Amino acid sequence: MMSGHFRVRAVGLLAGAGLLATAACGSGAAETATAGDKPRVVTAFYPLQWLAERVGGADIDVSVLTAPGVEPHDLELGAQQIADLEDATLSVYIKGVQPAVDDALAPRGERAFDAATAVKTLPAPAHAGEEEEAHEHEVSYDPHLWLDPSRLATVAGKLGERMAQADPAHAQAYQDRAARTAADLTALDQEMAKGLTNCTSKTMVTSHEAFGYLADRYKLKQIGITLDPETEPSPARIAEVAKLANAEKVTTIFTEALVSPKVAEVLAQEVHAKTAVLDPLEGKPANGDYLSQMRQNLKTLQTALGCA
Ligand SMILES: [Zn+2]
């Protein structure tokens, strides 16, 4: 709920922006071309940054809270980042990925866009027999929705609408870029659907259970060693996954760039499988972008699962 305090603050900001625009008009065009003139969009982690840059184009300034190379789930926010969120025209996040960001954005109302509200979410995964801790921040759905390009296409359209509302002067440009981005994501989705149809195996063993949406979309089965990257799997869990992997004749255990491959390597040895990197895109890829890395993931999956 929006508190009175925030309402007052929002009015103050609008009045300030009006004064600024008036002053800029009076003092010549040169001074209007500063970075401060553009709406500022703060994104929580890489796939949302990529999406905001594609949809916002040159009309907005995009920043990201999670630095490259940092696993986003356990992000803690510094004072400067909280100040950036306070000043942002729009913040883009997915509730359930980063508790610190969820807390900071909870009071932002219309100035925060939770991408999970734009799509049909899947239930949060659970591991039978594993101790369920009652986390204050836990959400009932799986937040890794960006790993289904068709859902991300839907988010692109919604983000275009939100940017258009926040900056009506460039509404058409946001909507056009959102449509182009959604078209690119739809093309990727079709490639993945086609590329994963005829496979010897349908089972993917992953480091943490990030690929639920990908598995759901392309009719694969995911066995995640852990539910989240910070949790060390118990010996019982590793034994259980080994048993499942053997039963499903799994040839490859997937590791990811931002999580130590140690557990996956031990498991791979145990079941005589190889390891390969499957990127959950929780951070910026070393090369390329979301689209090219997803195409790389498709190749990795086709090799590992024996797809024709
Ligand atoms: Zn994750």
Boltz pocket constraint, residues with backbone or C-beta under 6 A from the ligand:
constraints:
  - pocket:
      binder: B
      contacts: [[A, 73], [A, 144], [A, 208], [A, 209], [A, 210], [A, 227], [A, 228], [A, 229], [A, 280], [A, 282]]
      max_distance: 6.0
